[in-house]
């Protein structure tokens, strides 16, 4: 099936999941995870109407973006941080771990960083965003899985990090992100999604902009929607198997 057909099918499945959860389908955004897929696949998805993408590596997106300058001519976000980007606007988020020596380039070429998990990186991103005269949207990645391969902030440290972020005027925390333990049974992820939602709810008074929950992937996004996800990250079900490692 084509990428366009896959996108239509996934959007229908998201709408069905929202109906079962008694949610407005407009409250859930689809992120196409284009990491490890070529620029032409991003273009095909974009031309099919998909304008939110997730990339895992700074260098990989930098290379692909050079082939897509007609679609992604600039990287800046609006200086008006009270408004979300238009659904028709191109929007590319970093969804992989960010090394401190890549923060300046990440702030330049991404619209948002969805994997912030420490204050040192936040300081570097804020300085880079200040130099670029942009406000960078961020999600805080929380580690709710014991697996060594998972990244993120310990949940007990979230309150401290949110307080530390308050003086960083060129970063705007928008929500939380997590990756649950992988299991073929999507129900296995439900407690993780519930935990992330509680963490978000518990910190809204401290950080009122912390409204988003990025959780749910190809195998478990329906459960994530039932538990309050606002962004589901779908890769394989849209693009097929990864093209390169």
N, C-alpha and C positions, 0 to 999 in steps of 0.2 A: 504494500500500500504506500501511497505517497505521503509526504510530510503533511500536506494540506488535509488529506483524508484522516490521518492520525490525529491532527489537531481538532478536527471537527468531532471525531469520536470521543476524545478526551473531554472536550467541552461539554458534550452531551452527558458523559458520565459524571462530570462535576455537577451539572444541573440536577441530575437524578439524585446524587448524594445530598445536595442541598435540600431538595424536596423532602427526602426522608428525614432530614434533620430539622425541617421546618425553618430553613434559612433562605434568605434572598440570594439567588445565584450571583448577584452583583457584589456580594460581600466577600467573595472568594476570587482571588486573582491567580491566574495560571502563569507560572514561570517556566519557560522552556529552557532546560538545562543543556546548553550547547557545548559544554566542555568536551574535549576530545572528539569533536566533529568539525568538519572543514567549514570554511567561510561560505561555500556555496550552499551548505545546508542551512546556515543562518539566514542567508538571502532567501532561500525557498520558504522558510518559515515566516520571515518578515513579509514577503509578498502575499502570503496566505492570511495575513492579518495579525500575526503574533509579534508583539513589540516589546515584551519583557523577557530578558534572557539572563541566565546565570552562567558565569564562567568561573573556573577553578583556579586558574593561574594567571598572574599578571602578564608574563611574557607571551602566553598563548593568545590571550585576547588582544594584546598589542599587535601581534603578527596578523591575526585575522581582521582586526579593525582596519589595518592598512589596505586590505582588499575590499573594504566595505565603506569607504569614505563617503560614497553617495548616500548611504543609508544612515551612517553614524558620523556626521560631519563635525560634531563637537561633543565634549564630555561634560560640560557644566550642568549643574542643576540650577533651578530657579533660586534667586536670592530670597524669594518669598517662601519661607519654610512652613507657612501655615497651610499651604495647598499641596496636595499630592500631584505628581506629574499627570498630564493628560493621558488617558488610555491610548491615544493615538501617537504619543511621543515615544521615540526610542528610549529604552531604559535597560542598562546592563549593570548587573550587580556582581560583585566578587563573592563567591560562595565557598571558596576554599581558604585554607590557612594563609595568613598574611605574614611574611617575614618583615622584620623591622627595616631592612635595607631596601624593601620594595614599596614602602608606604608613600613616598612622593609620587612615584609613577602610578600607583593604584589610585591615589586621590585625583590624579589628572585624567585617567582614562575610564574610570568607573563612575556611575551615577550614585552608587551606594555600596557600602561594605557591610555584608551580612554576617561576618564572622569575628567581630571584635570580641576579645576575651581578656584584655589586660590594659592597664592604664598607660604603660609605656607606649604601646602602639597607638593608643588614643591621642596622646600628646603629639606624636609624630604626624598623625593624620590631621590633627587640628592645625598644626603649623603649616603643613602642605596645603590644606584647604584655604587657610588665611592668605598664603602667597598667591593662590589662584583666584582669590576673591569669590569663593563659592562656599556654600554650606553643604556639607556632606551628610547624607542620611546614613544611619548605621543601625544594624541590629546587633544585639549581644548574643553570642553563641553560648549556650549553657550545656555543660556536659552532664547528661543524665543517664549515661550508660557506663558500665565498668570497663568496657573494651578499651584496650590501649590505643587502638587505631582511631578512636574518637577524640575530638578536640573540644575545647570550650572551658568556660569559667565554672568553678564549683558553685552550685546554687547558693550556698551560704555566703558567698562573696558578692552576690549581685547587689545588695543594698549598698555596700561600701563603694563598689565601682560606680553606681549611679550617682552617688553623692560626689564622688571625685570628678565626674564628667561635667557637673553643673557649670564650672567656670569656663569650659571649653566652648566658646561661643560659635565656632564654625563646625561643630558636630551637632547633629540632632538625633538622639536616640528615638527610634520609631517602634521598637518592639524586640522580641526575643526569637531565637532560632535554635533548633536542636535536631540531632540525627539519632533516632532510636536504634537499639540493637536490631540487626537484620534478622528477620524470621519470615519464612514463607507464609505463616499465619499472620495476617494483618492485625488480629486482635492482640497479639503480643505487644504491639506498640501503644495500645490504648493507655496504660498507666503512665507511660512517658509523656504522652500528649496531655493527659490530665494534669500532670505535675507542672508542665510548662505553663499551662493556662492559669493554674493557681499562682505560680510565681509572678506572672504578668499582672494578675488581678491584685495581688498583695502589694505591688509596687506602683500602682497607678497614681496614688496620692502623692508619692514622692516625685514621680515623673509622669505627668499627665499625657505626654506624647507617646507613651509606651503602649500603643494600642495593637500593634501587629503581632501575629504569631505565624512564623514561617515554619511549617511542619507538615509532613506528608509527602511521599514520593510515589513512584509508579505502583508499588505493590500495596500501599497502605493509605492512600490519600483520602479514600472514602471515610475511614475511621477518623483521620485527622480532621476532616470537615465536621464530622459529628461532635468532635471535641473542641471546635472553635477556631480551627486554622483560618487565617486570612490569606495566606499564600501557599500554594502547593507547588512543589518543585518536581517537574516531570522531565525525564531525559529519554531513557530507552523507549518508552511507549510512544514517543514522538519521532525520534531520530533513528531508532533501531540500535543495533550494537555499536559500541564505540569504534570509531574509525582508526584511532591510534592511541597509544598509551602515553 
